């Protein structure tokens, strides 16, 4: 895949979160018993629940693929380096994890224990969240050495720390199950904004490089 096509993959970091948010809001509006503050997002796609297919097919699957596309663009377009590669792969893992979470739905209510599909969903989701959180931090520290990315290094590290805090808060709230949905949404919002900013920077830099290459060939 050439650089032109790879730069378009980076736009997945912008489109993915927007699409997922729209589908989430629409699907939740169909459920009078659903509460954004207390309920997991995955409950909208839980096995046997109304409109679960809509949430999984129009929400989780395309969102996961678009973020995986962002991960691929970072992997192939960022300069070579261990930290940059690891961080890019972790973003890719997050995207693929979301896809799997959409394919393997949790049981109604998304309990900690349940069917084999429910257990796969929970474990894949945990790996996906950790991958995105750690990935933002790894990339952040790696950005220090890149002039075009240095301005984002501290923001990326802060994203890692803040999203980790929201993850801990979400886990601690599961027993009471009162603000679990709120913490999950704050966690995702933190990552969503980071995906969008990194995706836009990657696209812009790749576009500039492509234009410079054309001028040099002219």
C-alpha positions in Angstrom: 0.0 0.0 0.0 1.5 3.4 -1.0 1.8 6.4 1.2 -1.2 8.2 -0.3 -3.5 5.3 0.7 -1.9 4.9 4.1 -2.5 8.6 5.0 -6.3 8.1 4.3 -6.3 5.3 6.9 -5.3 7.9 9.5 -8.7 9.6 9.0 -10.2 6.6 10.8 -9.0 8.2 14.0 -11.5 11.0 13.3 -14.4 9.2 11.6 -14.4 6.2 13.9 -15.2 8.0 17.2 -17.8 10.3 15.6 -19.6 7.3 13.9 -19.5 5.3 17.1 -20.9 8.2 19.2 -23.8 8.7 16.7 -24.7 5.0 16.7 -24.5 4.9 20.5 -26.8 7.8 21.0 -29.3 6.6 18.4 -29.3 3.0 19.8 -29.7 4.2 23.4 -32.7 6.3 22.5 -34.5 3.1 21.5 -34.1 1.8 25.1 -36.2 3.5 27.7 -34.6 1.4 30.4 -31.0 2.4 29.4 -29.0 4.8 31.5 -25.8 6.4 30.1 -24.6 7.1 33.7 -24.9 3.5 35.0 -25.0 1.1 32.0 -22.0 -0.2 30.0 -22.0 0.7 26.3 -21.7 -3.0 25.5 -25.2 -3.6 27.0 -26.7 -2.0 23.9 -25.2 -4.9 21.9 -25.8 -7.6 24.5 -27.1 -11.0 23.4 -30.9 -11.0 23.2 -31.4 -7.3 23.8 -33.4 -5.1 21.4 -31.5 -3.6 18.4 -28.3 -5.4 19.5 -27.4 -6.1 15.9 -27.6 -2.4 15.1 -25.1 -1.5 17.9 -22.7 -4.3 16.9 -22.8 -4.0 13.1 -23.1 -0.2 12.8 -21.2 0.7 16.0 -18.5 -1.7 17.3 -17.4 -3.3 14.0 -16.8 -0.2 11.9 -15.4 1.8 14.8 -12.9 -1.0 15.5 -11.9 -1.3 11.9 -11.4 2.5 11.6 -9.2 2.6 14.6 -7.3 -0.4 13.4 -6.8 1.6 10.2 -5.3 4.4 12.2 -3.0 2.0 13.9 -1.8 0.7 10.5 -1.1 4.2 9.2 0.9 5.0 12.3 2.8 1.7 12.0 3.8 2.3 8.4 4.1 6.1 8.2 5.8 7.0 11.5 9.6 6.8 11.5 11.1 3.5 12.5 11.7 3.0 16.2 10.9 0.4 18.8 8.6 2.7 20.9 6.8 4.0 17.8 6.2 0.5 16.5 5.0 -0.8 19.9 2.6 2.1 20.4 1.2 1.8 16.9 0.7 -1.9 17.3 -1.2 -1.3 20.6 -3.5 1.2 18.8 -4.1 -1.5 16.2 -4.8 -4.1 18.9 -7.4 -1.8 20.4 -9.2 -1.5 17.1 -9.1 -5.3 16.5 -10.2 -5.8 20.1 -13.3 -3.6 19.6 -14.1 -5.7 16.5 -14.0 -8.9 18.5 -16.0 -7.3 21.3 -18.7 -6.6 18.7 -18.6 -10.2 17.3 -18.7 -11.7 20.8 -21.4 -9.9 22.6 -21.8 -9.9 26.4 -24.8 -11.4 28.1 -27.7 -9.1 29.1 -26.3 -6.7 31.7 -22.7 -7.5 30.8 -22.1 -9.5 34.0 -18.5 -10.4 35.1 -19.4 -14.1 34.9 -21.6 -15.8 32.3 -21.6 -17.6 29.0 -18.4 -18.3 27.1 -19.2 -15.5 24.7 -19.7 -13.1 27.6 -16.3 -14.1 29.0 -14.6 -13.6 25.7 -16.2 -10.2 25.4 -15.0 -9.1 28.8 -11.5 -10.3 28.4 -11.1 -8.9 24.9 -12.5 -5.5 26.1 -10.0 -5.4 29.0 -7.1 -6.1 26.7 -8.4 -3.5 24.2 -8.7 -0.7 26.9 -5.3 -1.5 28.3 -3.7 -1.5 24.8 -5.1 2.0 23.9 -4.1 3.4 27.3 -0.6 2.0 27.2 -0.2 2.8 23.5 -1.0 6.5 24.0 1.7 6.6 26.7 4.3 4.7 24.7 3.8 6.9 21.7 3.8 10.0 23.8 7.3 9.3 25.1 8.4 8.3 21.6 7.2 11.6 20.2 9.8 13.5 22.2 12.4 12.6 19.6 10.4 13.6 16.6 10.2 17.3 15.7 6.9 17.0 13.9 5.3 15.2 16.8 7.1 16.7 19.8 4.2 19.1 20.5 1.9 16.1 21.2 4.2 14.1 23.6 3.0 15.6 26.9 -0.6 15.6 25.8 -0.3 11.9 24.8 1.2 11.0 28.2 -1.5 13.0 30.0 -4.1 11.0 27.9 -2.5 7.8 29.2 -2.6 8.9 32.8 -6.1 10.3 32.7 -7.6 7.4 30.8 -5.9 5.0 33.2 -7.5 6.9 36.1 -11.0 6.6 34.5 -10.4 2.9 33.9 -9.6 2.3 37.6 -12.7 4.4 38.6 -14.8 2.3 36.2 -13.5 -1.0 37.7 -14.1 0.2 41.2 -17.7 1.3 40.4 -18.7 -2.1 39.0 -19.8 -3.5 42.4 -22.1 -0.6 43.2 -23.0 -0.3 39.5 -24.1 3.4 39.8 -21.6 5.4 37.8 -20.0 2.7 35.7 -21.3 4.0 32.4 -20.2 7.5 33.2 -16.6 6.4 33.9 -16.5 4.3 30.8 -17.7 7.2 28.7 -15.1 9.6 30.2 -12.4 6.9 29.5 -13.6 6.6 25.9 -14.0 10.4 25.4 -10.3 10.9 26.5 -9.2 8.2 24.0 -11.5 9.4 21.2 -10.1 12.9 21.3 -6.6 11.6 21.3 -7.4 9.3 18.3 -8.8 12.2 16.4 -5.8 14.6 17.1 -3.2 11.9 16.3 -5.1 10.8 13.2 -5.3 14.4 11.9 -1.6 15.0 12.6 -0.7 11.8 10.8 -2.9 12.6 7.8 -1.5 16.2 7.5 2.1 15.2 7.8 1.7 12.4 5.3 -0.1 14.7 2.9 2.7 17.3 3.2 5.4 14.7 2.6 3.5 13.5 -0.5 3.2 17.0 -1.9 7.0 17.6 -1.2 7.8 14.4 -3.1 5.8 15.6 -6.1 7.6 18.9 -6.1 11.0 17.2 -6.0 10.1 15.0 -8.9 8.8 17.9 -11.0 
